[in-house]
Amino acid sequence: MQSRFPHWAGLRQGATPYLFLFPALLILGLTVFYPALQAFFLSFTEYEYDITQPPQWIGLDNFQRLLADQVFWKTLGNTVLYLIGVVPVLVVLPLGLAILVNQALPGVRWFRAAYYTPVVISMVVAGIAWRWLYAETGLLNQLLRWLHLSSDGIPWLTSPSLSLYSVMVVTIWKGLGYYMVIYLAGLQAIPADLYEAAAIDGSDGWQKHLDITVPLMSPYLFLVAVISSISATKVFEEVYIMTQGGPLNSSKTIVYYVYELAFQELEISYACSIGLVLFLLILSLSMLRLALNRQATILN
C-alpha cells in the first residue's frame, strides 16, 4: 500500500543516518568542539583560573606577548628540532624492519611481536625505565665504563646539549613497532608477481625494493610522515616524565610549555594563545601532507 505522505517517508529515510551519527557527534561536540571554541575565545582574553572573575577581552595582547616571549621561541625551536630528528627516522627505519619481518623465515612472528612490544607499554612505564637507563649509575653509563669509553659517564638527561636528543630516542623506540605494522600491511598487499617480473629484468636484492616497494608504498610513507609529524609536535609524556623541560628549557616543547602555563602558573588565556599557534602548526603539516599526497597521485 502506497504511503499517503511520501515526502515524510523520504525525509525519514534521509534522516536515519544522521540519527545514528548524533550520539557520537554530541559526545564530540561536548568534549572536543566546544572546548576548542572556548580555548579560541580565551586566547583573546585575560583570564586566570578564578571562577569568580569573568574573562576580560584584550584582543591581540597575548599574541604580542608571545612574539617577545623567549621561552616560547625556545620551545618552538625544540619542537622543530624534534620534528627534524624524529620524523625521518620513523619514516625510514620502520620500513626496513617491515621488509625484514615480511620474509618467510622460521620464528618471524616472534620478531614481529618483539618489535611491537614497546607500542603496548605505557609511556609512563617506558619513560621511568629509560630514565633509569640514562641515570648516572644506570645501565648505559655502566656499560660505557665497562668498555672504557667513558670514566665519568654521560649526562644524558642533565646536559642541555643532550637532553632533547635523549628524549628523542625514547620516542623513536616507542613508535618503531607501530609504524612497522602500518608498513607491513602495505607490503603484504603488493603482489609477488611484481617482484618475480623485476627479478627477470635484473632487479634483485635491495634494488627491487627501490624499484617496486618504495613507489608502491608512497601512500603509506606519506601517512607515516604526517602521523609521526603530528605526534612529534604534540610530544609531552616523555618530556614530563624524564626531564620536565630541563635543564635550562633545553628539552621543553610547546605542549609542555602550554601545560606549564595552564596548570602550574594558571595563565589560562596565554596558554590558549600558544595552543592556537600549535593548532595552526599541526594544521599546516596536515595540509602539506595532503598537497604532497595529491601531487604524488597525479605523478603516478
C-alpha positions in Angstrom: 0.0 0.0 0.0 1.4 3.4 -1.0 2.0 5.9 1.7 -0.3 8.9 1.9 2.7 11.1 2.8 5.6 10.1 0.5 7.6 13.2 1.4 7.6 12.1 5.1 8.9 8.7 4.2 11.8 10.2 2.1 12.6 12.6 4.9 12.7 9.8 7.5 14.9 7.7 5.2 17.3 10.6 4.7 17.4 11.5 8.4 18.1 7.9 9.6 22.0 8.0 9.1 22.2 11.3 11.0 20.2 9.9 13.9 22.8 7.1 14.2 25.6 9.7 14.0 24.0 12.1 16.5 25.2 10.4 19.7 28.8 10.4 18.5 28.5 14.0 17.3 27.1 15.0 20.6 30.0 13.5 22.5 32.5 15.1 20.2 30.8 18.4 20.5 30.9 18.4 24.3 34.4 17.0 24.6 36.2 18.4 21.5 34.5 21.1 19.6 33.1 23.2 22.4 36.4 23.2 24.4 38.2 24.1 21.2 35.9 27.1 20.6 36.2 28.1 24.2 40.0 27.9 24.1 39.9 30.0 20.9 37.9 32.7 22.6 40.1 32.7 25.8 43.2 33.2 23.7 41.9 36.8 23.1 41.2 37.4 26.7 42.9 37.8 30.1 41.8 35.0 32.3 43.3 33.2 35.2 41.8 30.1 36.9 39.3 32.0 39.1 35.7 31.2 38.5 34.6 34.4 40.3 36.2 36.6 37.7 35.0 36.6 34.1 37.5 36.7 31.2 38.4 40.3 30.1 38.7 40.9 26.4 42.2 42.2 25.5 42.4 41.4 21.7 45.8 40.5 20.4 47.8 41.3 23.5 48.5 37.7 24.2 50.0 37.3 20.8 52.1 40.4 21.2 53.4 39.0 24.4 54.1 35.7 22.6 56.3 37.4 20.0 58.5 38.7 22.8 58.5 35.5 24.8 62.0 34.0 24.6 60.8 30.8 26.3 58.1 30.3 23.6 60.7 30.7 20.8 63.0 28.2 22.6 60.2 25.7 22.9 59.2 26.3 19.2 62.8 25.6 18.2 62.9 22.5 20.3 59.7 21.3 18.7 61.0 21.9 15.2 64.3 20.1 16.1 62.2 17.2 17.4 60.4 17.0 14.1 63.7 17.0 12.2 65.3 14.4 14.4 62.4 12.0 14.9 60.2 12.0 11.7 62.9 10.9 9.1 63.9 8.0 11.3 60.3 6.9 11.9 59.6 7.1 8.2 62.7 5.1 7.0 63.7 2.7 9.8 60.2 1.0 10.3 60.1 0.3 6.6 63.3 -1.6 6.8 62.0 -3.5 9.8 58.8 -4.3 7.9 60.7 -5.6 4.9 62.8 -7.9 7.2 59.8 -9.3 9.2 57.8 -9.8 5.9 60.1 -12.6 5.0 59.0 -16.2 5.3 61.5 -17.2 8.0 61.2 -19.5 11.0 60.1 -17.6 14.1 59.4 -14.4 12.2 56.2 -13.9 14.2 58.3 -13.7 17.4 60.4 -10.9 15.9 57.2 -9.0 14.9 55.9 -9.3 18.5 59.2 -8.2 19.9 59.4 -5.1 17.7 55.7 -4.3 18.5 56.0 -4.8 22.3 57.2 -1.2 23.1 53.9 0.1 21.5 51.7 -1.6 24.1 53.9 -0.5 27.0 52.6 2.6 28.8 54.7 5.7 28.1 54.8 6.3 31.9 56.5 2.9 32.4 58.7 3.4 29.3 59.8 6.9 30.5 60.7 5.7 34.0 62.6 2.7 32.6 64.6 4.9 30.2 65.2 7.5 33.0 66.8 4.7 35.0 68.9 3.6 31.9 70.0 7.2 31.5 70.9 7.7 35.1 74.5 8.5 36.2 74.8 4.9 37.6 72.4 3.5 35.0 72.9 0.6 32.7 74.1 2.8 29.7 76.8 4.6 31.8 77.9 1.3 33.5 78.3 -0.2 30.0 80.4 2.7 28.8 82.6 2.4 31.9 83.0 -1.3 31.4 84.0 -0.7 27.8 86.4 2.0 28.9 84.7 4.5 26.7 83.9 7.0 29.5 85.2 7.1 33.0 82.6 9.5 34.4 79.6 8.5 32.3 77.5 10.8 30.0 74.9 13.2 31.4 72.2 12.0 29.1 69.3 14.0 30.8 71.2 16.7 32.7 73.2 18.2 29.8 71.5 21.0 27.9 73.1 19.7 24.7 72.0 16.1 25.1 68.7 16.0 27.0 66.4 16.7 24.0 68.2 14.0 21.9 67.9 11.5 24.7 64.2 12.0 24.8 64.0 11.6 21.0 65.5 8.2 21.3 62.6 7.1 23.6 60.0 8.5 21.1 61.7 6.6 18.2 62.0 3.4 20.3 58.3 3.6 21.2 57.0 4.2 17.7 59.0 1.8 15.6 56.7 -1.1 16.0 53.6 0.9 15.4 54.7 2.3 12.1 56.3 -1.1 11.2 52.8 -2.7 11.3 51.4 0.0 9.0 54.2 -0.7 6.5 53.7 -4.4 6.9 50.1 -4.1 5.9 51.1 -2.3 2.8 53.9 -4.8 1.9 51.5 -7.7 2.1 49.2 -6.0 -0.4 51.9 -5.9 -3.1 51.6 -8.9 -5.5 54.5 -11.2 -5.5 54.3 -11.3 -9.3 55.8 -7.8 -9.5 58.9 -9.0 -7.7 59.2 -12.0 -9.9 59.0 -9.9 -13.0 61.6 -7.5 -11.6 64.0 -10.4 -10.9 63.7 -11.4 -14.5 64.6 -7.8 -15.6 67.7 -8.0 -13.3 66.3 -6.1 -10.3 67.0 -8.2 -7.3 68.1 -7.8 -3.7 67.6 -4.4 -2.2 67.3 -2.9 -5.7 63.9 -4.4 -6.1 62.7 -2.5 -3.1 63.9 0.7 -4.6 62.2 -0.1 -7.9 59.0 -1.6 -6.6 58.5 -1.3 -2.9 59.2 2.3 -2.3 57.0 3.6 -5.2 54.1 1.4 -4.3 54.4 2.2 -0.6 54.3 6.0 -1.2 50.8 6.4 0.3 51.9 4.6 3.4 55.1 6.7 3.5 53.1 9.9 3.4 50.7 8.6 6.0 53.5 7.7 8.4 55.2 11.0 7.8 52.1 13.0 8.8 51.2 10.9 11.8 54.7 10.9 13.1 55.0 14.7 12.5 51.8 15.4 14.5 52.9 13.0 17.2 56.3 14.7 17.4 54.7 18.1 17.5 52.5 17.1 20.4 55.1 15.2 22.4 54.5 15.6 26.1 54.7 12.4 28.2 58.4 11.7 27.6 59.4 15.3 28.5 57.2 15.3 31.6 58.4 12.0 33.0 62.1 12.3 32.0 63.2 15.9 32.1 60.3 18.2 32.9 61.6 20.6 30.2 65.1 20.9 31.7 67.8 21.6 32.1 67.6 25.4 31.2 64.5 24.7 28.9 66.7 22.6 26.6 64.1 19.8 26.3 60.9 21.9 26.8 58.4 21.5 23.9 55.4 23.6 23.0 52.9 21.2 24.6 54.8 21.0 27.8 55.1 24.8 27.9 51.3 25.0 27.5 50.8 22.6 30.3 53.2 24.6 32.5 51.5 27.9 31.8 47.9 26.5 32.2 48.3 24.1 35.2 51.3 25.4 37.1 51.3 29.2 36.6 47.5 29.3 35.9 47.8 31.6 32.9 44.9 30.1 31.1 44.4 32.7 28.4 48.1 32.9 27.4 48.3 29.1 27.3 45.3 29.1 25.0 47.1 31.5 22.7 50.1 29.2 22.4 47.7 26.3 21.9 46.2 28.1 19.0 49.7 28.5 17.4 50.2 24.8 18.0 46.9 24.0 16.2 47.9 26.1 13.2 51.3 24.3 13.1 49.6 20.9 13.1 47.0 22.1 10.5 49.9 23.3 8.3 51.6 19.9 8.5 48.3 18.1 7.6 47.7 20.4 4.6 51.2 19.9 3.4 50.7 16.2 3.6 47.5 16.4 1.6 49.2 18.5 -1.0 52.2 16.2 -1.3 49.9 13.2 -1.5 47.8 14.8 -4.2 50.9 15.7 -6.2 52.2 12.1 -5.9 48.9 10.7 -7.1 49.0 13.0 -10.1 52.5 12.0 -11.0 51.7 8.3 -10.7 
